[in-house]
Amino acid sequence: MKLNVSSDGRQSLLKTMRDYTVAFNTCSDWGFNNHTVSKINCHNATYQNVRQSVPNLPSSLVQGARDVACESLKSVKCHFKPLRKEYSAMRYNQRVIRVCLGSKYATLSTSKGRIKVTFGIPEYYRQYLSWKIKSSNLSLRKNDDAFYLHCQLETDTPEVTTEQSVLGIDRGIINIAVCSDNTFFNSSAVKNTRAKYAYLRATLQSKGTRSAKRKLRKTSGRERRFVADQNHYISKQIVQLPYTVFALEDLTKIRVQKRRGSEFNRKLNNWSFYELERFIRYKAENLGKQVITVDARYTSQKCSACGHVYKGNRNGSQYLCRNCGFELHADLNASRNIAQDGISVLGRLPVNQPIVACL
Ligand SMILES: [Zn+2]
């Protein structure tokens, strides 16, 4: 949500972000040089230094910066040093922020004392007003130069998940996305455009001149934007469907269709699969909806009617079950399996597991 901040408040938040960055980078520096992600060791080694260089940064934020720095180092296994830019988004833990969703204001500790900000809440999110805040992130957006607060909310009483509320999504090359509710997102336009770019790229590469190289860079950027546009469009349509949970295959195990030029197709499409997933995730989260992944191993071989698993049941785009005679479009069959797997994944989650929405 966008924050209304006074000009004094703005200066306080900017100063806090700069101080937080100093604290973060000191910790990430130390952890990287000493090859450790231990928060305690990092604290003992850096706390005094950080306190001296940014004396006004609230100590909870010093600790927060240290925690985030250690976590980032851990996620890259200390292979390189994570550095924060001056005004990157920062985590505001519950000790330094108080958010009153009902009264639409928040108070934040900053390097220049505590400040109060107000915000509006879009109609859709009113249903979450009784939820608890789990974590908050403050960011400064470049395009409108305004501060945004991103809150994750949780509740102890999960909604009952019914079969109808889980949508299975099968991603593919011929069909970019096929949903278990029979929605198809076809890719013939994408394929043709990308084939055109691929041809252009091959021609330019064989030339190898400087101007050809320049043109090549331009072309690949254009192609990326084209696919990103498509993915934005498709993900937007999907998350607006009347479902609360979207199930996708675990991408690390996604199958690749065995067809002519599959090597080519795979290279071409892998990043766009990931991109589509990223878009669906953040668009769904923005609507307070959930995205889960399921094991991809048998989704294309299993019969969604009787559960029989047999490789030969699938023939190109047709699925025909040898066991029960069930016949369906192969991608649609896969997406229904994904939806069913999604329901059982949800069923395995502990009952009191909080469901998280993002504001
Ligand atoms: Zn069957």
Residues whose N, C-alpha, C, O or C-beta is under 5 A from the ligand:
A	BS01	ZN	C303 A305 C306 G307 H308 C321 N323 C324 G325 F326
